[in-house]
Amino acid sequence: MLALICAVYLLAGTIGHDPWKTDDAVHLGIAWEFAGHGDWLNPRIGVEAVPGIAPLYHWCAALLGKALSFMLPFHDAARLASALFGALLLLGLVWTACTLVQGNEAAWPAPILAIGTLGLLLPIHDAQPAIALLAAQAFTYAGVALMRSKPLAGALTSALAVGAGLWSGGLLSLWVLLPPFLFALLHPDWHTRRALLAAVTGLILGIAIGGLWPLLLYWQSPGQLTGWWNGELARFDIFHDGEYRLRDHLELISWFVWPILPIALWSVWIKRDALNDASVLLPLVGSVFSFVEFFLLADPKPLPSLPLIVPLALLALPGAQRLRRGAANALDWFGIMTFTLLAGLIWLGGVAIATGAPARVAKNFYKAEPGFIGHLSIPAFIAAGLLTVAWAWILFGLPRSPWRSATRWAAGLTLMWGLITTLWLPWVDFAKTYRPVALSLSKVLGSNGKCVASRDVGLAQKASLRYFIGLATDPIDKNDSCPWLLIQGASGKEPELKGMKKTWEGNRGGDKSERLRLYRRN
């Protein structure tokens, strides 16, 4: 049952739609460049390098896109990299928990706690390198946990995980990869010669593996190392770009790590006399480090906050097993009522999107996305029906256990996401894809679009235009001789350009602010 819930969660919404604004389009665009244009060391969109991007996720996405091209569009196949790294994340959590509690069955619900976390839902279903970092983080914990009984296996596991983390998140990822090694120095059970040697070896070897990428860049061209270093420094902008307001951090944390944060705090309370227990101290050290990083963010955003999930999910395990009956029932009934109500509303919206009835509901969807035309998809409705039947079984047939409330919560979140990505997917896809915009632009350019300069055009827009119509724009400051100029701006605010005439303007259907405008020299 737990494995089935995790599988449905990982796969729902991963395929069946175009690259979406913003991160999804950017990272799929980078993977597409790797797959089709040869340079596997330098992430880029068209001719433009993308600094601060570690390549591991995009390599895997590119390979999946090419390997599965016989059955899926490139973007769908490449996005399966998120499902792959998501599965590794859940496997790493299970392995860590099983090792710490020495095979106790109570370790297996760790993935359920993770997938029930609200903040993980959207990133894990996008093309998102941060999921690869989370998988590396989980396996780093697993490797260090293993060092107590199997030092060599633990050293190799942690080394590969640290290397993968550096190839996924850059130097900044060291902050969330180091805590398990600090734990090994703190806990007496890891103070054997073999365990400490394994910890030192794993860390040094992992950093060496992570350092291979900049070395390869230097080998290709010494100047590329400077670009890599500048990109790594740019990652630290998240700590000083923006006005620091503690209220913003508290607002984000109040929902982002729900419900594992209160359960983790309960774990600390009930284990307050046994905090030196490895199953508590290891995730506790990691949680402290992740919270320090979170509260240092100048402007808290979901993506930099993702490393909170791995240690909190592990820390929540003892508390979830020993929730008091009142708290467990409250979480259970809150989840049942919330997700059942949401499921009903999603079904109502899905029927309206597909059939136009009820007319008042359908009108709201069509008004939000002008130009959208709904259609009835029998496979989507069958899939949604099966999910709903499964939810009914979970409500009435799931046996009593300490994990029932957490399992129902994760299943309810999976149901909600599954219904949205079946019944509402055509409408959401229409809202978030640049395909119609790109095709409209292509008709205007025709065969004369070999040289198009750009100004203020975002990476997501550039990646989408490159993917859908093969258009690679040059920034205007690098090429001011092109006959065409593409500008991104706001609605109603057109720039005055001497010697140029506007020939096209486009935007996504429901986007009332963003505009792409094409100009041609007189």
Phi and psi in degrees as a GROMACS rama.xvg file:
@    title "Ramachandran Plot"
@    xaxis  label "Phi"
@    yaxis  label "Psi"
@TYPE xy
-62.3652  -42.0623  LEU-2
-64.5662  -38.3065  ALA-3
-66.7316  -42.7874  LEU-4
-60.4679  -44.1057  ILE-5
-63.5358  -41.0142  CYS-6
-64.5937  -45.2526  ALA-7
-63.026  -42.619  VAL-8
-58.2061  -45.7855  TYR-9
-69.2168  -35.4725  LEU-10
-92.0002  -25.8277  LEU-11
-61.8979  123.628  ALA-12
79.6594  1.93859  GLY-13
-77.7138  -32.5265  THR-14
-122.227  167.762  ILE-15
97.8112  9.09123  GLY-16
-148.027  161.022  HIS-17
-68.4717  169.02  ASP-18
-58.427  132.599  PRO-19
-106.545  147.742  TRP-20
-64.1553  131.428  LYS-21
-118.414  -57.6336  THR-22
-61.8713  -37.8161  ASP-23
-56.8877  -47.095  ASP-24
-66.2693  -41.4292  ALA-25
-63.6867  -50.1438  VAL-26
-73.0815  -33.6208  HIS-27
-67.4088  -34.5956  LEU-28
-63.9288  -41.4177  GLY-29
-64.9448  -43.838  ILE-30
-61.5373  -38.63  ALA-31
-65.6804  -37.8446  TRP-32
-64.6816  -43.2855  GLU-33
-57.8376  -46.5455  PHE-34
-69.4253  -34.1629  ALA-35
-106.864  -14.1044  GLY-36
-130.971  12.1102  HIS-37
91.9014  -40.5812  GLY-38
-81.8879  100.965  ASP-39
-89.4294  0.740301  TRP-40
-101.865  -22.689  LEU-41
-116.317  103.477  ASN-42
-61.3735  130.53  PRO-43
-153.788  161.738  ARG-44
-119.602  110.571  ILE-45
65.2532  -123.276  GLY-46
-96.7145  1.11817  VAL-47
-101.987  121.617  GLU-48
-68.6628  146.613  ALA-49
-112.655  101.54  VAL-50
-73.3227  158.478  PRO-51
73.8904  20.9735  GLY-52
-113.976  118.141  ILE-53
-84.3133  143.28  ALA-54
-93.3273  -7.44885  PRO-55
-57.7885  -48.8047  LEU-56
-59.5841  -43.67  TYR-57
-69.6967  -32.9208  HIS-58
-61.682  -48.2117  TRP-59
-62.743  -41.457  CYS-60
-63.4857  -41.5722  ALA-61
-64.2022  -43.1882  ALA-62
-65.1498  -40.873  LEU-63
-65.6433  -39.6526  LEU-64
-61.3923  -39.3975  GLY-65
-76.1917  -41.7982  LYS-66
-67.0104  -33.4952  ALA-67
-103.941  16.5228  LEU-68
-65.1717  -19.3321  SER-69
-73.6721  -15.2924  PHE-70
-128.706  -16.9712  MET-71
-136.898  150.705  LEU-72
-59.9423  154.331  PRO-73
-54.3607  -45.2644  PHE-74
-65.3099  -35.9923  HIS-75
-69.0427  -45.5872  ASP-76
-64.3357  -41.3597  ALA-77
-66.3506  -35.802  ALA-78
-67.5787  -17.7289  ARG-79
-63.0622  -14.8946  LEU-80
-59.438  -33.6381  ALA-81
-66.0327  -40.9842  SER-82
-64.8992  -38.5666  ALA-83
-63.2498  -51.1985  LEU-84
-69.5181  -30.5173  PHE-85
-63.5997  -41.2889  GLY-86
-63.8649  -39.6621  ALA-87
-65.2654  -37.9137  LEU-88
-58.1871  -48.7793  LEU-89
-66.6219  -38.4957  LEU-90
-63.7864  -41.2281  LEU-91
-62.7089  -37.7701  GLY-92
-64.9318  -44.6202  LEU-93
-61.9765  -44.9702  VAL-94
-63.0122  -44.3362  TRP-95
-60.5415  -49.7964  THR-96
-64.3371  -42.8421  ALA-97
-62.8559  -37.4236  CYS-98
-69.2492  -41.2689  THR-99
-69.436  -36.6738  LEU-100
-101.423  11.6887  VAL-101
56.332  53.2002  GLN-102
83.9359  2.89984  GLY-103
-58.6956  136.926  ASN-104
-62.5659  -19.3625  GLU-105
-65.0393  -12.5703  ALA-106
-78.0001  -24.1316  ALA-107
-66.1735  -28.0249  TRP-108
-73.5943  0.939104  PRO-109
-52.7198  -44.4564  ALA-110
-62.6246  -32.6233  PRO-111
-63.9737  -40.9574  ILE-112
-63.7727  -37.2974  LEU-113
-68.8944  -49.3136  ALA-114
-73.0029  -15.7422  ILE-115
-81.3898  -4.30853  GLY-116
-78.3197  127.414  THR-117
-62.4699  -38.2172  LEU-118
-68.1871  -17.6675  GLY-119
-85.3289  -18.0402  LEU-120
-59.4035  -51.8178  LEU-121
-76.2919  -46.8953  LEU-122
-59.6188  -36.3406  PRO-123
-74.4855  -11.0711  ILE-124
-107.606  2.07999  HIS-125
-95.8471  169.74  ASP-126
-75.5443  103.036  ALA-127
-142.636  109.46  GLN-128
-60.682  -22.8546  PRO-129
-61.0755  -25.2964  ALA-130
-69.5487  -34.4357  ILE-131
-63.9966  -38.2226  ALA-132
-64.6628  -40.6049  LEU-133
-63.1852  -39.7679  LEU-134
-62.2625  -43.2686  ALA-135
-63.543  -39.7208  ALA-136
-61.069  -45.0379  GLN-137
-63.8705  -40.077  ALA-138
-74.533  -25.2281  PHE-139
-64.2545  -44.4575  THR-140
-60.2682  -43.117  TYR-141
-62.8326  -42.2472  ALA-142
-63.078  -44.6407  GLY-143
-67.2208  -39.7338  VAL-144
-60.6679  -33.9506  ALA-145
-74.9445  -20.5937  LEU-146
-62.3007  -25.5436  MET-147
-63.8909  -39.7448  ARG-148
-106.243  -30.8117  SER-149
-134.46  80.468  LYS-150
-58.2187  -43.5365  PRO-151
-64.8968  -47.429  LEU-152
-62.5985  -38.904  ALA-153
-65.3211  -41.0657  GLY-154
-63.5235  -45.6729  ALA-155
-65.4572  -42.2845  LEU-156
-62.759  -47.8828  THR-157
-67.3525  -35.4039  SER-158
-63.8759  -47.5563  ALA-159
-63.0335  -37.4002  LEU-160
-68.1143  -44.0175  ALA-161
-63.5019  -43.6566  VAL-162
-59.4692  -45.0362  GLY-163
-63.9065  -36.9  ALA-164
-63.8272  -41.5657  GLY-165
-67.1201  -33.8704  LEU-166
-78.998  -5.99259  TRP-167
-108.297  -35.3307  SER-168
-128.056  4.29171  GLY-169
73.851  -170.068  GLY-170
-62.1359  -31.8968  LEU-171
-61.216  -25.8071  LEU-172
-67.9763  -16.9582  SER-173
-58.0092  -30.3352  LEU-174
-60.8519  -35.1142  TRP-175
-96.1625  -8.70631  VAL-176
-94.6148  -20.5972  LEU-177
-78.5295  -31.7496  LEU-178
-52.1243  -40.3135  PRO-179
-59.9888  -34.4027  PRO-180
-71.7468  -35.2806  PHE-181
-63.3106  -40.4032  LEU-182
-56.9802  -42.1618  PHE-183
-60.6332  -30.4019  ALA-184
-77.3694  -24.8063  LEU-185
-88.9862  -32.4188  LEU-186
-90.818  129.369  HIS-187
-62.5812  -28.1538  PRO-188
-67.5133  -17.3375  ASP-189
-101.157  10.7161  TRP-190
-90.9363  17.166  HIS-191
-77.9719  157.555  THR-192
-59.7396  -42.9679  ARG-193
-68.5833  -39.6548  ARG-194
-68.0825  -43.4506  ALA-195
-65.9937  -39.6403  LEU-196
-63.0383  -39.1431  LEU-197
-63.5769  -40.2459  ALA-198
-64.6169  -46.6469  ALA-199
-64.1408  -44.0675  VAL-200
-63.2111  -45.3932  THR-201
-60.4492  -43.168  GLY-202
-67.2815  -48.3794  LEU-203
-64.6089  -44.9561  ILE-204
-64.8773  -38.1237  LEU-205
-63.8147  -43.2405  GLY-206
-64.7756  -37.3637  ILE-207
-63.6269  -41.3838  ALA-208
-63.2796  -43.1269  ILE-209
-63.1125  -29.6227  GLY-210
-76.9982  -6.61147  GLY-211
-65.1011  -35.6519  LEU-212
-63.4206  -52.5999  TRP-213
-61.131  -31.4778  PRO-214
-65.7349  -40.0195  LEU-215
-65.1102  -37.7819  LEU-216
-62.9543  -43.2261  LEU-217
-64.55  -39.3368  TYR-218
-63.7629  -38.0247  TRP-219
-69.4792  -44.069  GLN-220
-165.389  120.109  SER-221
-54.2846  -32.8632  PRO-222
-65.8361  -23.4995  GLY-223
-68.1373  -27.2634  GLN-224
-64.8978  -36.5876  LEU-225
-63.8894  -42.3681  THR-226
-62.3784  -40.1679  GLY-227
-62.7122  -45.6781  TRP-228
-63.719  -41.6594  TRP-229
-63.5421  -38.0445  ASN-230
-64.7203  -39.2085  GLY-231
-65.914  -40.6332  GLU-232
-63.2843  -35.4498  LEU-233
-64.4582  -26.1407  ALA-234
-60.6681  -29.8568  ARG-235
-78.9302  -1.60181  PHE-236
-61.4923  -24.0835  ASP-237
-63.4953  -14.2186  ILE-238
-93.6992  -7.75439  PHE-239
-139.927  -3.39712  HIS-240
-89.8707  109.555  ASP-241
120.224  164.129  GLY-242
-89.1537  123.056  GLU-243
-74.4674  123.887  TYR-244
-137.126  116.154  ARG-245
-58.5417  -32.6621  LEU-246
-58.3005  -37.5982  ARG-247
-64.1259  -38.8486  ASP-248
-65.3604  -43.145  HIS-249
-68.0636  -36.605  LEU-250
-64.5675  -42.5864  GLU-251
-67.3233  -45.297  LEU-252
-68.4727  -22.7819  ILE-253
-65.2789  -27.8495  SER-254
-116.379  -26.7923  TRP-255
-63.138  -41.9693  PHE-256
-109.645  28.0885  VAL-257
-79.7887  137.469  TRP-258
-99.8552  11.2766  PRO-259
-73.9952  -24.6477  ILE-260
-65.0412  -53.0422  LEU-261
-62.4663  -33.6012  PRO-262
-68.38  -38.5788  ILE-263
-64.6246  -39.8882  ALA-264
-63.6722  -37.1118  LEU-265
-64.6437  -38.1579  TRP-266
-59.4558  -45.4403  SER-267
-61.6448  -39.2269  VAL-268
-65.8103  -48.9804  TRP-269
-72.5683  -19.1196  ILE-270
-104.639  17.5149  LYS-271
-61.0919  -24.8677  ARG-272
-92.0397  0.611182  ASP-273
-138.99  41.2111  ALA-274
-66.443  -17.8115  LEU-275
-81.5868  -2.08984  ASN-276
-61.6748  130.096  ASP-277
-57.9249  -35.6217  ALA-278
-68.1671  -15.3349  SER-279
-103.308  -46.2038  VAL-280
-66.5475  -40.7589  LEU-281
-59.385  -54.9579  LEU-282
-69.4668  -25.4358  PRO-283
-66.419  -44.2685  LEU-284
-60.6499  -45.3556  VAL-285
-62.5094  -39.0868  GLY-286
-64.7472  -41.2521  SER-287
-60.4853  -47.0077  VAL-288
-60.6342  -44.0426  PHE-289
-67.0887  -36.5499  SER-290
-70.1948  -36.1999  PHE-291
-59.8323  -46.9422  VAL-292
-60.7783  -43.154  GLU-293
-60.8519  -46.3927  PHE-294
-78.7734  -7.4263  PHE-295
-87.1027  -13.3384  LEU-296
-62.3513  131.922  LEU-297
-67.5776  -42.7121  ALA-298
-132.415  96.3761  ASP-299
-63.1299  130.719  PRO-300
-128.706  159.293  LYS-301
-60.7726  -44.6961  PRO-302
-60.4509  -49.3778  LEU-303
-66.5495  -11.5866  PRO-304
-92.0441  -6.80725  SER-305
-57.9216  -35.4568  LEU-306
-62.0786  -7.64467  PRO-307
-66.9867  -27.5795  LEU-308
-69.6892  -42.2812  ILE-309
-61.3758  -56.1688  VAL-310
-66.6918  -34.0091  PRO-311
-68.7562  -37.4601  LEU-312
-62.7433  -40.3242  ALA-313
-69.64  -39.2688  LEU-314
-68.7856  -28.5099  LEU-315
-76.2879  -13.4564  ALA-316
-57.0002  -51.602  LEU-317
-62.3631  -38.7658  PRO-318
-68.6114  -37.8969  GLY-319
-65.065  -33.234  ALA-320
-74.2629  -24.6199  GLN-321
-121.132  30.1551  ARG-322
-61.2395  138.136  LEU-323
-66.4057  152.786  ARG-324
-56.7718  -40.7477  ARG-325
-63.3121  -44.0308  GLY-326
-67.4085  -42.2212  ALA-327
-62.983  -42.8175  ALA-328
-66.4529  -37.1409  ASN-329
-63.4964  -46.8958  ALA-330
-62.9954  -40.5681  LEU-331
-62.458  -51.768  ASP-332
-70.34  -35.01  TRP-333
-61.9677  -44.2557  PHE-334
-65.1576  -43.7388  GLY-335
-60.8675  -49.6273  ILE-336
-66.6193  -43.9741  MET-337
-63.6522  -52.2585  THR-338
-75.0028  -29.4741  PHE-339
-68.2989  -42.7251  THR-340
-63.4754  -45.5226  LEU-341
-62.6165  -38.959  LEU-342
-60.854  -42.4997  ALA-343
-62.1765  -42.5704  GLY-344
-66.6411  -38.9757  LEU-345
-65.8425  -40.5334  ILE-346
-60.7368  -44.3439  TRP-347
-59.7917  -46.5375  LEU-348
-64.5244  -39.3164  GLY-349
-63.3958  -42.3268  GLY-350
-63.8666  -41.4377  VAL-351
-64.2171  -41.4499  ALA-352
-62.323  -41.6559  ILE-353
-80.1907  -35.0287  ALA-354
-115.341  -15.9596  THR-355
84.3091  4.98516  GLY-356
-131.174  139.029  ALA-357
-63.5903  141.744  PRO-358
-62.3213  -39.1705  ALA-359
-64.7591  -40.6735  ARG-360
-67.7881  -45.4523  VAL-361
-61.0134  -36.8212  ALA-362
-59.5495  -38.9092  LYS-363
-64.0515  -40.1592  ASN-364
-66.9184  -45.5843  PHE-365
-68.833  -32.3004  TYR-366
-68.6068  -37.3066  LYS-367
-68.6169  -31.1284  ALA-368
-129.073  80.9947  GLU-369
-57.8468  135.73  PRO-370
96.44  -11.7168  GLY-371
-72.5457  137.268  PHE-372
-123.4  117.242  ILE-373
-79.0106  156.948  GLY-374
-149.344  153.118  HIS-375
-85.8768  120.854  LEU-376
-109.439  108.158  SER-377
-61.5131  -46.4358  ILE-378
-58.3925  -38.6542  PRO-379
-64.646  -41.6322  ALA-380
-69.494  -34.3791  PHE-381
-65.3405  -45.0777  ILE-382
-61.4118  -43.567  ALA-383
-63.6225  -37.8721  ALA-384
-64.4782  -41.189  GLY-385
-64.3366  -39.8039  LEU-386
-62.4051  -41.0942  LEU-387
-66.9233  -40.2433  THR-388
-63.139  -41.6293  VAL-389
-61.9644  -38.9517  ALA-390
-63.1054  -41.6596  TRP-391
-61.72  -40.3256  ALA-392
-64.5972  -40.6927  TRP-393
-64.2274  -35.6737  ILE-394
-67.2248  -41.804  LEU-395
-109.7  -16.378  PHE-396
-115.486  -5.56686  GLY-397
-72.433  124.877  LEU-398
-64.5383  155.39  PRO-399
-65.5924  137.784  ARG-400
-165.428  163.8  SER-401
-61.4995  -18.5162  PRO-402
-101.275  5.61062  TRP-403
-63.0039  -41.665  ARG-404
-65.7124  -41.9059  SER-405
-66.9015  -38.2405  ALA-406
-66.1581  -43.7519  THR-407
-64.1166  -38.0684  ARG-408
-62.5293  -48.8669  TRP-409
-63.1552  -40.147  ALA-410
-65.7075  -38.3245  ALA-411
-65.0705  -41.4819  GLY-412
-64.7384  -39.2969  LEU-413
-64.2204  -41.6962  THR-414
-58.8463  -49.3605  LEU-415
-58.7551  -47.693  MET-416
-66.1159  -40.7833  TRP-417
-62.4586  -40.332  GLY-418
-67.4547  -40.9327  LEU-419
-62.2092  -41.7125  ILE-420
-84.524  3.42925  THR-421
-111.773  -55.6945  THR-422
-77.4535  -34.6697  LEU-423
-103.371  -2.13972  TRP-424
-57.3189  -44.7548  LEU-425
-59.4002  -39.1821  PRO-426
-69.4474  -44.8263  TRP-427
-64.4221  -41.1464  VAL-428
-61.7419  -43.2701  ASP-429
-60.2835  -35.9944  PHE-430
-74.2315  -29.927  ALA-431
-110.657  -3.82155  LYS-432
-95.3584  151.936  THR-433
-102.468  10.6364  TYR-434
-57.6303  -51.5644  ARG-435
-60.6938  -37.5873  PRO-436
-64.1666  -45.3023  VAL-437
-63.5197  -43.5367  ALA-438
-66.9802  -36.628  LEU-439
-64.438  -42.4149  SER-440
-64.3434  -39.368  LEU-441
-61.0562  -37.4691  SER-442
-63.569  -35.4632  LYS-443
-73.7512  -43.146  VAL-444
-70.1749  -37.7129  LEU-445
58.3937  -133.892  GLY-446
-92.5195  7.47443  SER-447
-101.999  12.333  ASN-448
-98.8929  34.9882  GLY-449
-75.7448  -23.1294  LYS-450
-132.015  105.28  CYS-451
-128.541  118.648  VAL-452
-85.4006  161.653  ALA-453
-137.995  153.196  SER-454
-142.083  125.06  ARG-455
63.6233  20.8532  ASP-456
-86.0581  126.912  VAL-457
-70.6533  161.825  GLY-458
-62.718  -38.194  LEU-459
-63.1603  -39.8133  ALA-460
-69.1586  -42.4715  GLN-461
-62.6456  -43.6004  LYS-462
-63.7553  -39.6814  ALA-463
-67.3787  -44.0286  SER-464
-64.0671  -38.3357  LEU-465
-65.3776  -42.3251  ARG-466
-72.8172  -44.7663  TYR-467
-80.376  -37.1441  PHE-468
-128.309  6.11294  ILE-469
73.5824  17.7883  GLY-470
-85.0992  123.017  LEU-471
-114.199  111.814  ALA-472
-91.6568  152.772  THR-473
-105.626  132.698  ASP-474
-55.4534  140.045  PRO-475
-60.7426  -29.6518  ILE-476
-73.8419  -11.8872  ASP-477
-105.097  -16.8999  LYS-478
-154.023  97.1568  ASN-479
-103.551  16.1506  ASP-480
-105.559  -1.47244  SER-481
-67.2051  145.817  CYS-482
-72.7727  -17.0746  PRO-483
-116.787  146.265  TRP-484
-134.662  122.875  LEU-485
-104.866  126.542  LEU-486
-124.51  136.114  ILE-487
-102.667  131.644  GLN-488
-154.716  -172.103  GLY-489
-92.4425  159.636  ALA-490
-65.2553  133.455  SER-491
79.8493  1.26208  GLY-492
-121.663  80.8874  LYS-493
-90.4497  133.691  GLU-494
-73.2696  152.116  PRO-495
-95.8096  115.561  GLU-496
-120.078  116.714  LEU-497
-73.4874  137.622  LYS-498
76.7269  11.6236  GLY-499
-133.647  150.347  MET-500
-126.55  133.869  LYS-501
-72.6445  128.019  LYS-502
-115.162  -11.2268  THR-503
-161.761  148.604  TRP-504
-143.884  135.6  GLU-505
-147.935  158.901  GLY-506
-160.979  161.083  ASN-507
-67.4846  149.998  ARG-508
-49.5799  -51.4384  GLY-509
-93.7306  4.94745  GLY-510
-86.5826  109.548  ASP-511
-93.005  -2.14478  LYS-512
-116.397  -43.5536  SER-513
-81.869  134.36  GLU-514
-135.577  139.984  ARG-515
-107.14  131.208  LEU-516
-128.568  136.738  ARG-517
-110.848  129.467  LEU-518
-119.53  150.439  TYR-519
-127.147  140.756  ARG-520
-67.0682  140.524  ARG-521
